[in-house]
Each structure stands twice: as C-alpha cells, then as structure tokens.
Amino acid sequence: MAVAENYPQLVSSQPYKVLVERIAKAEDQIYDKRVEYNNSVNVYNTRLSTFPANLIGRVMYFRLQPYFSWDDKPEWVFEGENQKTKNLKLKTKNHN
C-alpha cells in the first residue's frame, strides 16, 4: 500500500478505498482470533500443568501448545523469472 501513495488517483478511487477497508477489517478479525486462540492456549496449558490434569495428560500424550506469534508466520517465496501464482511457494519454518 506504500506504493499506492505515489498514485493519488488510485488512492482516491472508490474500489481502492473499499479494498483498504476490507483489508483493515480482515486484519482486525485476525487479531481478535489470535487473542482468542492465545487465551485458549493459556487456559489449556495452565490446566495441563496442574494436578491431576498433568498426570492424566502425560498418560494421554497431551502436550503444551505454542502461542500464536507473528514471528512464526510463513514467508512467501517467488521462484522463476515469470512470477505467476503457479510459481508461488509457501516457505515455513521447521518446528520440532
């Protein structure tokens, strides 16, 4: 969107304004769901770390779950000189 600042006609167009509004709304929804997920993980991990759930969890192979972090987001990598969607690959970090 920083590139759009160089194009005042684009920025002032209604479709662009709608797009920016939708992106902002999607980012807000993602943030809300991330907070909700991390709260659930906190409750789960706390319960799993206390007696007697820790004993039962160990027997049932329950494991502590990671919090969602922006540091773990996937990176999009483009390959090839003709960068079309068929060349788009998702690169993720290996977490063991």
C-alpha positions as CSV (number, residue, x, y, z in Angstrom):
1,M,0.0,0.0,0.0
2,A,3.0,2.3,0.4
3,V,3.4,2.2,-3.4
4,A,-0.2,3.4,-3.8
5,E,0.8,6.7,-2.2
6,N,2.6,7.5,-5.4
7,Y,-0.7,7.2,-7.3
8,P,-3.2,9.8,-6.0
9,Q,-5.8,8.8,-8.5
10,L,-5.7,5.2,-7.2
11,V,-5.9,6.3,-3.6
12,S,-8.9,8.4,-4.2
13,S,-10.8,5.8,-6.2
14,Q,-13.7,4.0,-4.5
15,P,-12.6,0.4,-5.3
16,Y,-9.2,1.2,-3.6
17,K,-11.0,2.6,-0.5
18,V,-13.2,-0.5,-0.3
19,L,-10.1,-2.7,-0.6
20,V,-8.3,-0.9,2.2
21,E,-11.3,-1.0,4.4
22,R,-11.7,-4.8,3.8
23,I,-8.0,-5.4,4.5
24,A,-8.3,-3.4,7.7
25,K,-11.4,-5.4,8.7
26,A,-9.6,-8.7,7.9
27,E,-6.6,-7.7,10.0
28,D,-8.8,-6.8,12.9
29,Q,-10.5,-10.2,12.7
30,I,-7.2,-12.0,12.5
31,Y,-6.0,-10.0,15.6
32,D,-9.2,-10.9,17.5
33,K,-8.9,-14.6,16.6
34,R,-5.2,-14.6,17.6
35,V,-6.1,-13.2,21.0
36,E,-8.9,-15.7,21.4
37,Y,-6.6,-18.6,20.4
38,N,-3.8,-17.4,22.8
39,N,-6.3,-17.1,25.6
40,S,-7.5,-20.7,24.9
41,V,-3.9,-22.0,24.8
42,N,-3.2,-20.2,28.1
43,V,-6.1,-21.9,29.8
44,Y,-5.2,-25.3,28.2
45,N,-1.5,-25.1,29.2
46,T,-2.4,-24.0,32.7
47,R,-4.8,-26.8,33.3
48,L,-2.4,-29.3,31.7
49,S,0.4,-28.1,34.1
50,T,-1.6,-28.6,37.3
51,F,-2.5,-31.7,39.3
52,P,-4.3,-34.0,38.4
53,A,-4.5,-33.0,34.8
54,N,-0.7,-33.2,34.4
55,L,-0.8,-36.9,35.3
56,I,-3.7,-37.7,33.0
57,G,-2.2,-35.5,30.3
58,R,1.1,-37.4,30.4
59,V,-0.7,-40.7,30.1
60,M,-2.8,-39.4,27.2
61,Y,0.2,-37.8,25.5
62,F,-1.3,-34.3,25.7
63,R,1.4,-31.7,25.1
64,L,1.7,-28.0,25.9
65,Q,0.7,-26.0,22.9
66,P,2.5,-23.0,21.4
67,Y,1.1,-19.5,21.4
68,F,0.4,-17.9,18.0
69,S,3.2,-15.5,17.2
70,W,3.8,-13.3,14.2
71,D,7.4,-14.5,14.3
72,D,6.1,-17.9,13.0
73,K,4.2,-16.6,10.1
74,P,5.0,-18.2,6.7
75,E,7.1,-16.4,4.2
76,W,6.0,-16.3,0.5
77,V,8.8,-17.0,-1.9
78,F,8.6,-16.4,-5.6
79,E,10.7,-18.6,-7.9
80,G,11.4,-18.3,-11.6
81,E,11.6,-15.3,-13.8
82,N,7.8,-15.4,-14.7
83,Q,6.4,-14.9,-11.2
84,K,2.9,-16.2,-11.6
85,T,0.8,-18.0,-9.0
86,K,2.0,-21.4,-10.2
87,N,5.5,-20.4,-9.1
88,L,4.3,-19.2,-5.7
89,K,5.6,-21.5,-2.9
90,L,5.0,-21.3,0.8
91,K,8.1,-21.5,2.9
92,T,7.6,-22.3,6.6
93,K,10.0,-22.6,9.5
94,N,10.7,-26.1,10.7
95,H,9.4,-26.5,14.3
96,N,10.2,-29.8,16.0
